[in-house]
Amino acid sequence: MLTISDVTYRVGGKRGRALLDHASAQIPEGSKLGLVGRTVADVERDLILETLNHCLGNRTHAANVLGISIRTLRNKLQQYRQEGLSVPLPGEPERASA
């Protein structure tokens, strides 16, 4: 089973612990991260966009946190844009939807 610590292990230190605590507080007890019934592509997309938002739109930092190359991140974001999803511009955190 995938856990929050599997996803955030690359951040490390106090910041990583704070991210883990924050993320854990958002998940209902007994939940498996809401992963059951979702496709890997959907989970990946949400993880990428949430990480990008957390990094305030900084693609290099988001790619490092995710453990992927900046090129892979840019390609994924371009794909999401083509699918009609709202992707923040570089240096701009995701805006709250109305």
HELIX and SHEET records of a PDB file:
HELIX    1   1 ILE A    4  THR A    8  1                                   5    
HELIX    2   2 GLY A   13  ALA A   25  1                                  13    
HELIX    3   3 VAL A   40  HIS A   54  1                                  15    
HELIX    4   4 ARG A   59  LEU A   66  1                                   8    
HELIX    5   5 ILE A   70  GLN A   82  1                                  13    
END                                                                             
